[in-house]
Amino acid sequence: MKVKVNSNWQELDEENQLITILKKLSLEEKTGIAVAVNAEVIPKREWYQFMLHENDEVIIIQATQGG
């Protein structure tokens, strides 16, 4: 199954949970990130249960500090 993550296509094997992509990118424990799937923000508490589907578009945004 393929999903688009921040404009790049990613291939998922059998597991199609949102957390699978975040683990693949080493972001599952990262603080200060927000995730949206098909323009809908997914709360962090739902990352482990949220199921992805073929051609879903995942946007991952990381907060940065600056001044």
C-alpha positions as a Python dict, from the first residue, in 0.01 Angstrom:
ca = {
    (1, 'M'): (0, 0, 0),
    (2, 'K'): (129, 347, -84),
    (3, 'V'): (60, 668, 106),
    (4, 'K'): (196, 1016, 46),
    (5, 'V'): (390, 1163, 338),
    (6, 'N'): (486, 1530, 305),
    (7, 'S'): (482, 1501, -77),
    (8, 'N'): (687, 1177, -83),
    (9, 'W'): (536, 836, -149),
    (10, 'Q'): (598, 572, 118),
    (11, 'E'): (530, 201, 87),
    (12, 'L'): (364, 22, 378),
    (13, 'D'): (375, -352, 413),
    (14, 'E'): (97, -521, 604),
    (15, 'E'): (58, -278, 892),
    (16, 'N'): (-135, 26, 785),
    (17, 'Q'): (-162, 217, 1111),
    (18, 'L'): (-53, 579, 1123),
    (19, 'I'): (201, 495, 1394),
    (20, 'T'): (378, 263, 1145),
    (21, 'I'): (474, 561, 927),
    (22, 'L'): (578, 765, 1230),
    (23, 'K'): (798, 481, 1356),
    (24, 'K'): (948, 438, 1009),
    (25, 'L'): (1047, 806, 1020),
    (26, 'S'): (1159, 785, 1388),
    (27, 'L'): (893, 1038, 1491),
    (28, 'E'): (667, 833, 1720),
    (29, 'E'): (824, 970, 2041),
    (30, 'K'): (906, 1317, 1907),
    (31, 'T'): (740, 1609, 2082),
    (32, 'G'): (607, 1915, 1904),
    (33, 'I'): (471, 1744, 1595),
    (34, 'A'): (125, 1749, 1445),
    (35, 'V'): (-12, 1498, 1199),
    (36, 'A'): (-295, 1536, 950),
    (37, 'V'): (-437, 1272, 719),
    (38, 'N'): (-630, 1398, 417),
    (39, 'A'): (-639, 1747, 573),
    (40, 'E'): (-783, 1622, 906),
    (41, 'V'): (-568, 1664, 1217),
    (42, 'I'): (-525, 1336, 1403),
    (43, 'P'): (-483, 1375, 1782),
    (44, 'K'): (-173, 1207, 1924),
    (45, 'R'): (-387, 979, 2140),
    (46, 'E'): (-530, 826, 1817),
    (47, 'W'): (-200, 762, 1632),
    (48, 'Y'): (-185, 395, 1740),
    (49, 'Q'): (-541, 317, 1629),
    (50, 'F'): (-575, 536, 1318),
    (51, 'M'): (-575, 324, 1003),
    (52, 'L'): (-435, 450, 674),
    (53, 'H'): (-574, 363, 333),
    (54, 'E'): (-427, 346, -16),
    (55, 'N'): (-332, 693, -149),
    (56, 'D'): (-394, 875, 182),
    (57, 'E'): (-203, 1201, 218),
    (58, 'V'): (-21, 1241, 548),
    (59, 'I'): (122, 1577, 650),
    (60, 'I'): (366, 1589, 941),
    (61, 'I'): (451, 1930, 1081),
    (62, 'Q'): (719, 1986, 1343),
    (63, 'A'): (721, 2296, 1561),
    (64, 'T'): (1050, 2482, 1572),
    (65, 'Q'): (1182, 2742, 1807),
    (66, 'G'): (1313, 3070, 1690),
    (67, 'G'): (1288, 3436, 1734),
}
